[in-house]
Structures are given as structure tokens and as C-alpha cells.
Amino acid sequence: MHQGARADRCTKEARRLAQSFYKLKAIPPNFRKTSVDELDKVEAHLNEGSPVSSWLGIRVYKPERLDDGEVVWYLRKTLNPKLKNVLTIGV
């Protein structure tokens, strides 16, 4: 969820942001997913025109199953520690 989107409307907001990021009028069926490697570009797009104090950063964690079956989440993409608005996702 981003910029005050309601939990029950986050899919609609995500589609709107994707349309804006990919410069599309509509998201085609089975459109490719955004890769973790593209998140720097997504951050820049979301922060475009915003004052630095309100910038959003995206932190990514990735799960890994250990030999004993335990799941441990590793930080895959970190961000500038000065950012206060942080979106954390797991992949």
C-alpha cells in the first residue's frame, strides 16, 4: 500500500501506480511482474516531484528455508537509513 491507500483498495492503487510507472493506459492481462532489480527505478518514480522529507524507500526481504525446516528472512535490498517512509516487502 502506498500514499494512504486503503487496505481494501490496494490492488486498485497498485494497478494505477504500475500504469503510471510503465506509461500504459491499462495493464494488459498476464503483464510481467516488476523485478526486484527494478525497484530503484520504482522508488525514483514514486518520489518524483516530492520533497526529500517525504520520499519513500523500499526494503526487500527474501525467505530461505534452512536444513531444519526453519524459514529465515534475509535482507535483499536495503535503503538509505535517512528515509523515514519505508515500504517493506517479502518476495
Secondary structure, 3 states (H helix, E strand, C coil): CCCCCCHHHHHHHHHHHHHHHHCCCCCCCCCCCCCHHHHHHHHHHHHCCCCHHHCEEEEEEEEEECCCCCEEEEEEECCCCCCCEEEEEEC
